[in-house]
Amino acid sequence: MVTFMSILFGFASGMLVYVVGRVLIGCLYTVRPDQRAVVTSFGAVQKLQEKAPTPPMTGDERERYEYPQVRVVGPGGPYFKLPWQAVHKVSVSTQSVDLSWDPTKSQDTIEAVTKDNLTTGVNGQIRYRVSENNLYPYLFGVASPLEHVMGYFVSVLRERIANFEDPKGQSLLAEEEVESAQGGAQTSAVELSEGVSINDLRKNLPLINQYMEEQCRSTTGRYGIELDAALITEIDPPREVDRALSAINSTRNQVAADISTARADAEQQITMSARAVEIATNNAQAEVAPLKELATTLSTIKAEGGSDCLKAYLRNLRIPLYRRAERIVQTDSNQTRVGGTA
């Protein structure tokens, strides 16, 4: 009997020590420098009075995604928690994920349709981090916040690719030249200045990345994930389409080069014509200027000295001419004389 009671007491003592040690060890926890923790009691989180920062959303979305602020445990420890409490640790360091990541299926790229109805593949990465001020939607808002963020990102990206137009698509021709063109010439000029959508997307990847970052700022308030950067690196059509696009690009480049050469030649011809007109005008003015000056002089002589003075001036003006003349013919009403050399 004593032996049985000793065994029972030893077993109970061992179980007590095990339970106490297990509880004490389980109630202590630490938080790494790159982590934040939230403690729940029977599934309920400790909420704070202050509200989370207002996310950039519309009125309806702002009311739907209005989440409370929760008490966040910072790095350090060891911390103590009660046995009925649970600790949810979250890494707040910046992480990256491929654009094709999807937990429900395996894929190497995502597909998107351009405005030319061309199915193309898109690859890249996004950098994100969990927002320390929005841990409630990340932990308790949705079951898989990163999956929701990726779905939201891909849907916005596909919409942008389907409606994207090159903001510099009309830069090949000046705006006033396009407006001054008439009929078919105007249509062909505008069509020539518009690019193929896949080429526009490739040339404007920085603009697309910037647009995606602006559109995904609301993910902080929706899912507690802050988008750090969007890095779309590849937009590739199928191989056969890529070869056709290369031929189209070569043709367009050749056409653009021919247009530039024709414009340069036209501008050169216009400049030369303008210079020729300017030279001819100057020569004509140079020939007319002495005549105008002579007319002004004769008018002044007649006005100040009368007709006799004008006749004397003309007579004296003829003397140098007589010396240079080889033959002089003088005609009057009575007779005609033919003189020799002067």
C-alpha positions in Angstrom: 0.0 0.0 0.0 2.8 2.4 0.9 4.6 1.5 -2.3 1.5 2.1 -4.4 0.9 5.5 -2.8 4.6 6.4 -3.3 4.3 5.6 -7.0 1.1 7.5 -7.3 2.6 10.5 -5.5 5.7 10.4 -7.7 3.6 10.3 -10.8 1.4 13.2 -9.7 4.4 15.2 -8.7 6.1 14.5 -12.1 2.9 15.5 -14.0 2.6 18.7 -11.9 6.2 19.6 -12.6 5.8 18.9 -16.3 2.6 20.9 -16.6 4.0 23.8 -14.6 7.2 23.8 -16.7 5.3 23.4 -19.9 3.0 26.3 -19.1 5.8 28.5 -17.9 7.9 27.9 -20.9 4.9 28.2 -23.2 4.0 31.5 -21.6 7.3 33.1 -22.4 8.0 34.4 -25.9 10.4 36.8 -27.7 10.0 39.0 -30.8 12.8 39.4 -33.3 13.9 42.9 -34.5 12.2 42.2 -37.9 9.0 41.1 -36.3 6.0 42.5 -34.6 3.5 40.6 -32.5 -0.2 40.8 -31.6 -1.6 39.0 -28.6 -5.2 37.6 -28.6 -7.2 36.3 -25.6 -9.6 33.6 -26.6 -9.4 34.9 -30.2 -10.2 38.5 -29.3 -7.5 41.1 -30.0 -6.8 44.1 -27.7 -8.0 47.2 -29.6 -6.8 50.8 -29.1 -8.9 53.9 -29.0 -7.1 55.6 -31.9 -8.0 54.7 -35.4 -5.7 53.5 -38.2 -4.5 56.1 -40.8 -7.1 56.8 -43.4 -6.2 54.9 -46.6 -6.5 56.5 -50.1 -10.0 55.2 -51.0 -13.4 56.4 -52.0 -16.2 56.9 -49.5 -17.8 53.5 -49.7 -14.5 51.6 -49.6 -13.2 53.7 -46.7 -16.2 52.7 -44.6 -15.9 49.1 -45.7 -12.2 48.8 -44.9 -12.2 50.9 -41.7 -10.3 48.7 -39.3 -9.3 49.4 -35.7 -5.8 49.8 -34.3 -4.5 46.9 -32.2 -1.9 46.7 -29.5 1.4 45.8 -31.1 4.3 44.2 -29.2 7.6 45.5 -30.4 11.0 43.6 -30.7 12.4 42.3 -27.4 11.6 39.9 -24.7 11.1 37.6 -23.1 7.4 38.5 -22.8 4.9 36.7 -20.7 1.4 35.7 -21.8 -1.3 33.8 -20.1 -2.0 30.2 -21.1 -5.3 31.1 -22.9 -3.6 33.8 -24.9 -2.1 33.3 -28.4 0.8 35.3 -30.0 0.6 36.2 -33.7 4.1 37.1 -35.0 4.5 39.0 -38.3 7.6 39.8 -40.2 7.7 43.5 -41.2 10.9 43.3 -43.4 10.7 44.1 -47.1 10.0 41.0 -49.2 9.7 40.2 -52.9 7.5 37.9 -54.8 7.2 37.0 -58.5 4.3 38.4 -60.4 3.3 34.9 -61.5 3.0 33.7 -57.9 -0.3 32.0 -57.2 -0.8 29.5 -54.5 -3.7 27.8 -56.3 -1.8 27.0 -59.6 1.7 26.8 -61.1 2.5 29.3 -63.8 5.6 30.9 -65.2 4.0 34.1 -66.4 0.7 35.9 -66.4 -1.3 36.7 -69.5 -2.8 40.1 -70.5 -4.5 41.3 -73.6 -3.4 44.6 -75.2 -5.7 47.1 -76.9 -4.7 45.4 -80.2 -6.3 42.2 -78.9 -2.8 40.7 -78.6 -2.3 38.1 -75.8 1.1 38.8 -74.2 3.0 37.5 -71.3 4.0 39.7 -68.4 6.8 38.9 -65.8 8.3 40.9 -63.0 8.3 41.2 -59.2 6.7 43.3 -56.5 8.4 44.3 -53.3 6.1 44.6 -50.3 6.1 44.8 -46.5 3.5 44.3 -43.8 2.3 47.7 -42.4 2.9 47.9 -38.7 0.0 50.3 -38.4 -2.4 48.0 -40.2 -1.9 44.6 -38.6 -5.6 44.0 -38.0 -6.6 43.6 -41.7 -3.4 41.5 -42.3 -4.1 39.1 -39.4 -7.8 39.1 -39.1 -9.2 40.8 -42.3 -8.8 38.0 -44.8 -7.4 34.5 -44.7 -4.6 35.0 -47.2 -3.8 38.8 -47.6 -0.8 38.3 -50.0 -3.0 36.3 -52.3 -5.6 39.0 -52.3 -2.9 41.7 -53.0 -1.6 39.7 -55.9 -5.0 39.2 -57.4 -5.8 42.9 -57.0 -2.4 43.9 -58.5 -2.8 41.6 -61.5 -6.4 42.8 -62.2 -5.3 46.4 -62.2 -2.3 45.6 -64.3 -4.4 43.8 -66.9 -6.8 46.7 -67.1 -3.9 49.1 -67.6 -2.3 47.1 -70.3 -5.7 46.7 -72.1 -6.2 50.5 -72.2 -2.6 51.8 -72.4 -1.7 54.4 -75.0 1.7 55.9 -75.5 1.6 59.5 -74.2 4.2 60.4 -76.8 2.5 58.6 -79.7 1.8 61.8 -81.6 5.3 63.2 -81.3 6.4 62.0 -84.8 4.4 64.8 -86.4 3.9 68.3 -85.0 0.4 68.9 -83.8 -0.2 71.9 -86.0 0.9 69.9 -89.1 -1.6 67.2 -88.3 -4.4 69.7 -87.9 -3.5 71.5 -91.1 -3.5 68.3 -93.1 -6.6 67.5 -95.1 -8.5 64.4 -96.0 -6.6 61.2 -96.4 -3.3 62.9 -95.7 -4.4 63.7 -92.2 -5.6 60.2 -91.5 -2.4 58.6 -92.7 -0.3 61.0 -90.6 -2.1 60.2 -87.5 -2.0 56.4 -88.1 1.7 56.7 -88.8 2.3 58.5 -85.6 0.5 55.8 -83.5 2.6 52.9 -82.4 1.8 49.2 -81.9 0.5 48.7 -78.4 3.1 46.1 -77.4 5.9 48.5 -78.5 4.3 51.3 -76.5 4.2 49.1 -73.4 7.8 48.1 -73.7 8.9 51.7 -74.1 6.9 52.9 -71.1 7.6 50.3 -68.5 8.7 53.0 -65.9 5.3 54.8 -66.4 3.4 51.5 -66.0 5.3 50.7 -62.8 4.7 54.1 -61.4 1.0 53.8 -62.3 0.8 50.4 -60.5 2.4 51.8 -57.4 -0.1 54.7 -57.2 -3.1 52.4 -57.8 -2.0 49.9 -55.2 -1.5 52.4 -52.3 -4.9 51.3 -51.1 -3.7 47.8 -50.3 -2.4 49.1 -47.0 -5.9 49.9 -45.8 -7.4 46.9 -47.5 -5.1 44.0 -46.6 -2.4 45.6 -44.3 0.3 45.1 -47.0 2.2 48.2 -48.2 3.5 48.0 -51.8 7.1 49.1 -51.9 7.8 48.9 -55.6 6.5 47.4 -58.8 9.1 45.9 -61.1 7.5 44.8 -64.3 10.5 43.7 -66.4 9.2 41.7 -69.4 6.2 42.1 -71.7 6.7 39.5 -74.4 4.2 38.3 -77.1 4.3 34.9 -78.7 7.3 34.1 -80.9 5.5 34.3 -84.2 3.9 37.6 -83.2 7.3 38.9 -82.0 8.8 38.2 -85.4 5.9 40.1 -87.1 6.3 43.0 -84.7 10.0 43.1 -85.5 9.2 43.4 -89.2 6.6 46.1 -88.5 9.1 48.0 -86.4 11.7 47.9 -89.1 9.2 49.2 -91.6 8.1 52.0 -89.3 11.6 53.0 -88.6 12.4 53.1 -92.3 9.3 55.2 -92.9 10.2 57.6 -90.1 13.7 57.9 -91.4 12.4 58.7 -94.9 10.0 61.3 -93.5 12.9 62.9 -91.6 15.0 63.0 -94.7 12.2 64.5 -96.8 11.5 67.1 -94.1 15.2 68.1 -94.0 15.3 68.4 -97.8 12.2 70.4 -97.9 13.4 72.7 -95.1 16.7 73.2 -97.0 14.9 74.0 -100.3 12.7 76.5 -98.5 15.7 78.1 -96.8 17.5 78.4 -100.2 14.5 79.9 -101.9 14.0 82.4 -99.1 17.7 83.4 -99.4 17.4 83.7 -103.2 14.3 86.0 -102.9 16.2 88.1 -100.3 19.2 88.5 -102.6 17.1 89.4 -105.6 15.2 92.0 -103.5 18.4 93.5 -102.3 19.8 93.8 -105.9 16.6 95.4 -107.1 16.7 97.9 -104.2 20.4 98.6 -105.0 19.5 99.5 -108.6 16.5 101.6 -107.7 18.2 103.6 -105.0 20.4 105.8 -107.3 17.4 106.5 -109.5 15.4 107.6 -106.5 18.2 109.7 -105.3 18.6 111.4 -108.7 14.8 112.1 -108.9 15.0 113.7 -105.4 18.0 115.8 -106.5 16.2 117.0 -109.7 13.1 117.8 -107.8 15.0 119.9 -105.3 16.9 121.8 -108.0 13.7 122.6 -109.9 11.9 123.7 -106.7 14.7 125.9 -105.5 16.2 127.3 -108.9 13.4 126.9 -111.3 13.4 125.4 -114.8 16.4 127.4 -116.1 18.5 126.1 -113.2 17.4 122.6 -114.0 18.3 122.9 -117.7 21.7 124.3 -116.8 22.3 121.3 -114.4 21.3 118.9 -117.1 23.5 120.6 -119.7 26.5 120.4 -117.4 25.6 116.8 -116.6 25.9 115.9 -120.3 29.4 117.2 -120.7 31.1 114.1 -119.2 28.8 111.9 -121.4 29.9 113.7 -124.6 33.5 112.8 -123.8 32.6 109.1 -123.6 30.3 109.1 -126.7 31.6 107.9 -130.1 28.7 109.4 -132.1 26.2 112.2 -131.3 22.9 112.6 -133.2 21.0 115.9 -132.8 17.6 116.4 -134.2 15.5 119.6 -134.4 12.5 120.8 -136.3 14.4 122.5 -139.2 17.3 120.2 -140.0 19.2 117.2 -139.0 23.0 117.2 -138.4 25.2 114.2 -138.2 28.4 114.9 -136.3 31.6 112.9 -136.1 33.4 111.6 -133.1 33.7 113.8 -130.1 
